[in-house]
Each structure stands twice: as structure tokens, then as C-alpha cells.
Amino acid sequence: MDRKQRRNIFYSTAWLMIAGCATVHPRPDYDRAAARITGATGQAEVYQPGDEEACAARVDELLEGGITADEAVQICLLNNPSLQAAFMDIGVARADLVQAGLLSNPSLSAAVRLPSGGGLANVNAGLAQNIADLWQIPPRKRAAERLLDRTILDLARRAASLAAEAKAAYFQAVGAQERHAIGQQNLGVAKTLLDLAQARQQAGAATELDTNLSRSSVLQAELAVESDRLAAADRRRTLATLLGLTSNADSLVLLDPLPEVPTTLPDVEHLVEVAMSSRLDLRAAEQTVAAAEAELLKQYRRVFPRVDVGLELERGERKAQGGRDVLADTARASIANGGLTAPEIQPRSARRRHTDLIIGPSLNLELPFFDQNQAQIAKARFAYEQADKTLEALERSVSQEVRGAVDKLQTAWKVAQVYRDRSIPLAQSNLDLSRDAYQAGRASFLTVLEAQRVFLDSRARYIDAAQTAASAIPELERTVGLPFRELVSTVPTGPSQDSADNQLLERSPQ
């Protein structure tokens, strides 16, 4: 073997080794997912595999001194274990993409057949490579790339939904905390009425029934306080679960109150347009359609699933030579020459039989007579049409989801403001007037008791309405696909909050 042949073999071997050393590096894909999550949530810090220690240190830093709603979202994106597990889907999709770009391994065949009489064996050898990969790899890689893009978008959408859920849980915990505080205040109001009833009874101006009714009101208020305490603890535990915390949820310090009513509301139609361009599930559905289209092309190209070309070699067997009969050869030579004659000496090379070495190219082609991949092509076509229809259905539903989220937000704010600005002050005034009238002997105790019930109920309903309004903000963020502060600052606004509230107040009974 000369130097040129050795060099060619070395280069060929090196190329095969490099081609076979494909590795999976999903870090750039993690960065793409983090950028998507930041765009959807407005949070710059997102968990990435391998950064567990840094994330844990950042979470401890955020928890120190209490957390705001935005910090709760930040902790969720850094510490939620289900979100961390979902990042592994990106690594799996990247591995599938690497696999899709690899050539199939060459096949080596060899056979050795020994002649029955001894001698050298018959040798057959072949080396073949499936060249169908040359036209099957491009659509296969294209499908895997689209599936990787979809996985990244799905993860970002899941993170945005978790962020919205964490913010809603934060506001629900704050609302439950405020309701518990109001419950304690309501207990004080009920005790004040009890003191008033007892004082009038001692003065002979009230009956035992009035005092017992007051005691019942105090008992109900005490039970409500305990129920509100449990509800607040449950809300905190829900929040702690979303944040991935294992410590006592009672140790969480929530700094933000329930948000105030915004002065302006986003324009609905423009929000629909924003959602069409920002919703990550729409972008993921588009990648699903692209992947299905690439899969369909791949199935068309699998009509010839294997086309093996290679090199085959064959060396014929070499049978062993029998021993020479010298006497017989001497007799034959003597008879031929008419006298005693020594036999002819036969060289070793003459006694060997000629052996041929055959080498040449080979082709192995699966003929698509019966199976032309029709079923898989049809299956891929149906999957493509299904993905396209799913995208269309999602696009149609987005507009209604956005309108519903905006309507819920607007209504919740209006209801909360009515309770805050009109219902509670009116109930407070009625309670004060009824107490004064009862103390002066101009009103019955039942009138005071009813006024107190209405007042306590109005305060509780206000918290519920404010809590619903606060939870509607992250729901709108999830529906549109952008942070609320970005929506309010960049999206054209609709009617002002004051005019909308005035319309509601005009329709409400006086």
C-alpha cells in the first residue's frame, strides 16, 4: 500500500469519526426560551438548567424582607419545579434534531466457507451505505427543527401561564389576608353592638332578646374570623406551592396591597390584534403545522426507504493438492521413453491451482411493488390538515378570549369601585343612624341588626370584588401574551374608567 492510499484511508477514517461524534448542546435553546419568557412576562431572570445554585441564592435574596407581586412572579420563574422539569423537553427536542441530521451507519457483511478437502477458504465481504439518507435527511431535520421551535414556544407559554397563576395567587392571598383583617374589624363592630344592647338592657330600655341577638351576631363574626384565617392560610400555601417553597407559608410577607382601579382601560380591538401577534400558543401551533408539512414531505421521500451502495469482494476457495505417486510417474516416463527414466520434477507453483480475486460495486434496492408507503403518506397528510385546522380554531378563539378577559376586568373594577365609593359609605351611614336612633329609642333593635348585617356584608363583598379585579389582571396578561404594564403604556385606550363607572352608577339602583 503506497503513501497516497494510506493518506486517503486516514482522512476517510477521521471524517467518519468526526461525523459520528455529534453532541447535544441545548444551551442556546434554553437562551431562546428565556428570551421568550421575558417578553411574555416582563421578568428578566428565568431558570436555566445548570444554574440551580445561583437560582436558589437569588430566591433567598428576593424572599428577604417580603415580596411584591412582581417578585412573586420572579421567584416562580426561578424556583417552580414543574417549570424546571419542562426545560428538559427542550433538551429532548434538541437531541431529536441531532439524531435527525445523522447518516445511518454503514453495514459490513462477511462470510467464510471452508472447502471439504482442506485448503484456503472461500471469502465473501461487503461494505454498504444507505444513500437514501441524502434525500431523507433535509425534510427530517426540517421537521425536527420545527418541533424544537414548538417545544420552546410551548415552554414559554407554560411559563407565562405559571407567572399569571402566581400573580393571581398572590392577589388572592392578599385579598384573603385583607378579608381576615376586615373580619376582625367586623367582630369589633358586632361587639360594639352587643355592648350597646347590654347597656340598654341594664337601663331597662332593651329586652333579653336584643342581647341574645347581639351575642349571636358576635358568635357569627367570631366563626367568620376563624374561617377567614383558614382561607388566608390556604391561599398562602397555594402561593408557596407555585413559588416552589417548602418553608412555612405563614412566614411569607406580602408587601403589595390589592391594585387600584386604573384610570384608563385598554382598547379591546387593538388588544385582539396584539394577541394575534404575541400569543405564544399561536406561534407554537404554526410550528406544528410546519413540522407536519415537513413530515409529509419526508414520507413522500420514503417510497424508497433504503438504497444501499457499496463494495463487495470475493476470493475463491483453494483446494489442497494430493501427495505425488513417484513410482507411477516413473513407470509412465519409462514407458514413454522406452527405458528407465526419472519422472519430471514439477515446481511448487505449477502444482497450485489459480485463484481469482473478484471485487466490485454493489447495489441493494428495495423495490416498492406492494408497499409504496401509501399509508404513512396518508397519515402524514391527515396530521398536516389536522394541525392546520387546529391553528385556525385557535385563531378564531383568541379574539373571544381577549374580549372576555377585558370584559371581566372592566366589570370587576366597576363592581369593586361601586362597593368602595357608594355601597360601603351608605351602609356605614345607615349603621350609624340606626345606632343613634336605637339608643334614643326611636328604632327597634332589628333595624340596627339589619343595618349592621348590610354593612358587614358590603365590606366582605368589596374585598371579594377587589380580589376578582386583581386576579383579572394576570388573566388578561395570559390571554393577550404581554405584561399588563406594557399593555397599558403602549396600547391605545378605550373609555376612561370614570366615564365607564358613571355609566354603571347610572344603571344601578339608588
N, C-alpha and C positions, 0 to 999 in steps of 0.2 A: 504494500500500500504506500503510495507516494505521499509527499507532504501536502499537496493540494487536496487529496482525498481526506487526509486526516483533519485538515483545517475545516473542510465542509462539514464533516461529521461533528466536529467540536461546536461549530456555530449552530448547527441544527439542534444538537442536544441542549445547548444553552438557551436557545429560543423556546424549546419545549418546556424547559424548567421554569423560565420566566412566565410563560403563558399559564403554567399550572399553579403558579403561586399567587393567584388572585386573592385579595384580602377584603374584609368588610370593615369600612370606616364610616360609621353613621354620624360622626360629629357635625359635619356640615348640614346634615339633615336636621339634627337637633337645633342648630342655629336658625335654620329656616322656620322650624316650628315655633321657636321662641319669638322670632320677629312677628309671626302671625298672631301669636297670643298677645304680644304687646300692643299690636294695632287694634285688637278687638277689645282689650280690657284697659288699656292705658297704663299698665303696670310694666315697669322696665325690667324687673328681676323675675326670672322664671327658673324653675328647677331644670337641671340637665343632668343626665346620668354621669356619675363620677364626681359630682360636686356635693356629695351628701354632707361632708363636714362643714363646708362653707355655708350651705343652706341652713344647717342646724344652728350655726353661730348667728346667722342673720335673723332667724326666727326668735332666738333668745333675746336678741337686741331689740326687736320690734315689740316683744311682749313686755319688756321692762317699762314700767310706768303707765301701763294701759295702752289700749289700741283704739284707733279710729276705724271707721268703716273701710276706708281705703287700705289701711294696714291689715285689716282682717282679710281682705282680698289678696294682698301681697303674701301673707302667711299661707293662705290656701294654695296659691300657685307654687309656693316653695316646698310645702310640707304635706300636702294631701297625698296619702299613699296610693289611692286609686289612680290619681293623675300620674304619679311616678311610675306605676306599673304600665300605664298606657304608653309611656315613652318607648317601652320595649317593642311595641308594634312597629315603630319606625325602624328599629334595628332588624326586625324580621323582614320588613319590606325591602330594606337595602340589601339584605342577604339574598332575597329572591331576585333582585335586579342583577347582582353579581353573578348569580347562577345562570340567569337568562342569557348573559353575554359569553358564557364559556362554550368552547367547542366540546363535542363529545369525545371521549377517549378513543384512541386508535385500538384496533383489535389485532392480536397476534395469534396465529394458528401454527401448529407444528405437529407432524406425525412421523413416526419412525417404525419401519416394518422390517423384520429380520427374515432373511431367506432361510428356508428349512435346512438347506445343506451347508449352512455356515457361510462366512464371507461378510462383506460390508453390507450395511442395512440400506434399504430404500428410504430416502429422506424427502419429506414434503414440508415446506414452510411458506407462510404468507403473512403479509403486513398490510392492513386496510384501514382506511379512514372514511367516515361518513361525511360526504361533501354536501349533503342536504342542509347541513347547518349554515352553509354560506347564504342561502336564501330564506332560512327559517329564523336565524338569529335576529335580523333587524326588526321584524314585527314582534318577536318575542320580547326583545328589550324595550320596544316602544310600549307594549302593554305593561311590563313591569315598572317602567318609569311613571306611567300614568297612575298605576296603583300606589306607588310610593308617594306621589303628589297627593293622591286622595287620602292616604294614611296621615300625612302631615296635616292636611286640612281638617280631617276628622278629629285629630288630636287637639288642634287649636280650637275647633268648635266645642269640643268637650271641656276644654279648659275655660273657655268663655262662659259656658253654661254653669260650670262649677263656681266661677267667680261671681256670676249673678246669684247663684244659690247661696253662696257665702254672704254676700251683701244683704240679701233678703233675710237670711237667718240672723244677721247682726241687728237689723232694724226690728225684727220680731222679738229678739232678746231685749232690745232697748224698750220696745213697747210693753213687753211683759213686765219689765222692771218698773216702768213708769206706772203701769196699771196696779202693780203691787203697792207702790207708794201712794197712789190715789186711794186704793182700798184702805190703807191705814188712815188716810185723812178722812175717808168716809166713816170709818169706825169712830173717829173722834167726833164727827158730826152726829152720828147716832147716839153717842154717849152724852153729848150736849143736850139732845132732845130728851134723853132719859132723865138727866138731872133736872130739866125744866118740868117734866111731868111729876117727878118725885117732890119737887118744891111746891108745886100747885096742890098735890095731894095732901101734903102736910098742912097747907094753908086751907084745906077743905074745899078748894075750887076744882079738883080733879078727882076721878074715881080710880079704883084699883085696876080697872080695865085699861085705862090710859097708861098706867105704869107698866102693866104686863105687855101691852103692845109695844111700848118703847123698849122693854127688855128683849122682846122677840126681834125687834129691828137691830139691836146691838148684837144679838146672837148671830143673826144672818150676816151682819157685817164682819164678825169675827171669822165665821166659816168662809166668807168670801176672801178675806185676807189670807187664810191658810191655803185656799185653792189657788189664789193668785201667786203665792210664794212657790207652790209646786209647779205651776205653769212657767214661771220665770226660770226656775231651775232646769226644767226640761228644755226650754229654749236655749239656755246657755250650753247644755250638754249637746244639743244638736249643732250649735255653732262650733263647739270644741271638736266634735267629730269631723266636721267639714274642714277644720283647720289642721286636722291630724294630730291633735294634742291628747296626751294621756293623763295630764295633771287634773286636779280638781277644777271643774268648770266654774265653781263659785269664786275661784281666785282671779278669774278674768275681770279686768276693769275696762268697761266700755265708756269711752270718752265722748262720743258723738251723741247728741240728742236726736230725736226724730227730725228729719229735714223740714224746713219751712216751705210754704207754698211758693212756687216760682211765680215771678211777675208776668212772664210770657210763656206760652206753650208752643212747641214745635208744630210747623205746618204738616198736616197729615200726608198730603200728596207728595211733598218733597221727601218725607221720611220713607215713603214707599220706594221712591227712586233710589234713595241711599241704600235701603235694604237690598234692593236688587243687585247693587254693585258691591255691597260689603258682606252679605251673608256668606259665611264660610261653608255652610252646608250646600249652598247653590254651587259654589266653586268645586266642592268635592263631588257633587253629582255630575258636573261637567267632566271631571276627570274620569269618573266611572264610565261615562259614555265614550270617551276617547279610548279608555282601556278595552272596552267591549269591541270597539271598531278595530283596534289592533289585534285583538284575539280572533276576530272574524277573518282578517287577512292571514293570520298565522295558520288557521285551519284550512284555508284555501291552498296554502303552500305546502300543506302536509299530505297532499294527494300522493306524492312520492315521499313517504316518511324516511326511507333510507336509500341512499345511493352510495355504496361502498366502492372506492377505488383503491388499488394498492399494488403490491408486487408479490409475485409468487415464485418459488424456486423448487425445483425437483431434481434429485440425483438418483439415478437408477441403482438397483442393487448390484453387487459384485459377488458372484458365486465363487466358492473356494475351488481350486484345482485339485484333482485327484493325484495320487502318487504315480510315478513313471515305472512301467514294466520294462526293465533294461534287457532281459532275455528275449522278450518278444520283439523289441526294437532291433536287437542284434540279428535275430533269425530273419526278420523282414529285410534288413540291409544285406545280409549274406546271400539270400536267395536272389535278390535283385542284382547283385554284382557277380554271382557265380562262384563265390568263395567267401571265406570268413572275413566279415567286415564289421568294424566297430560302428555302433549307431551314431547318428549325427547329434552333436551337442546342441540343445535348444536353449537360447538365452532366456533369463527370467522375464524380460519384458515381452517376449514373444508368447510366453505361456499365459500372460494376463489378458483377460478379456477387456475390450474397450468399454469405458463407462461414460455416458453423456450427462452433462450438467445443463439443465433447462431452466431459464429464468425469463420472466416477462411480466407485463402489467396484467391486472385483473379488474373485473367489474362485477359487482353484485347488486342487482336492481330488483326491488320488489315491484312486480307488475300489478297495477291496480285494476284487475279484471272484475273482481266481485266487490271488494271494499274500496270505494273511491273517497272515503272519509265524508260521505254524504250526511251521515247522522250528526257528526261533530260540527260540520259546517252549518247545518240547520240549527243545531243547538246554540252555536255562537251567534247566529243571526237573530234568533229569538231573544237571546240575552241582550244583544245590542238594542233591539226595538224596545225591550222592557226598560233598559236604562234610559233611553230617550224619553219614553212616556213618564217614567218616574221623575225625571228632571222637569218635564212640562207640568206635571201635577204639583211639584214643589214650587215652581214659579207662580202658579196660579194661587196657591195657598198663602204665599208670603204677604201679598197685599192685604188679605183679610186679617192675617195675624197682626200686622202692623196697625191697621185701623182699630182692631180690637184692643191692642195694648195701649194705644193712645187714648181711646175712649175710656178705658178702665182707669188710666192715670188721671185724666181730666175729671172724671166723675168722683174719684176718690178724693182728690184735692178739694173739690167743691163741697162735698159732704162734710169733710173734716173742717173746712172753714165755716160752714153753717153752724156746726156744733160749737165751734170755738167762739165765734163772734156773736151768735144770736141765741142758740139754744141754752148754753150754759149760763150766760148772763141773765137770761129770762128766768131760768129755773132758780138761780141764786136769789134773784129779786123776789120771786114768788115764795121761796122758803123763808126769807127774812120777813116778808109781810105777814105770812101765816103765823110765824112765831110771835110776832108782836101782837097780832090780833088774838091769838090763843092766850097769851099772857095777860091781855087786857080783858079777856072773857068775851070777845066778840066773835070767835071762831071755834069750831069744835076741834078736838084732838085729831080726828080722822083727816081733817083738812090739812093740818100740819104734817101728818104722816104721809099723805099723798104727795104733798109738795116736796118733802124730803126724798121720797122714792123717785120722783121725776128728776130731781137734782142729781142724785147719785147715779141714776141710770144715764143721764146726759153726759156726765163726766166719763163713765165707763165706755159709752158709745163713741165719744170723741177719741179716746185712745185707740179703740178698735179701728175707727176710720182713718186716723193718722197713721196707724201701723199698716193698714192696707195701702194707703197712698205711698208710704215709704217703700213698701215691697213692690209697688208697681214700677218704680224707677229701674231696678235691676231687670225686671221683666221686659221693660221697653228696650233696655240695652241688649238683652239677649235676642229680642225679636229683630231689632234693626242691625245689630252687629257692630255697634260703636259705643264708646263710653257716653254717659248722659251729658257730662260737661262739654264734650265735643259736639254733641247734637245741639245743645242749647246755644253754643257760641258760634257755630258755623251754619246751622240750618235755618232758613227763613222761618219766622214765627207766624203763628196764626193769631186768633183773637187774644187780647190781653186777658190776664187772669181776672182782673177787676170786672171787666165787662162780662166775662163768662159767669162770674159769681153773681153779678147783678141780675143776669137772666135767670139763674137758678132761684135767687131770692124772690124775684117777681113771681115765679111759678109756685113757690112754696107758700103754704097757708100761713096767715099772720096769727 
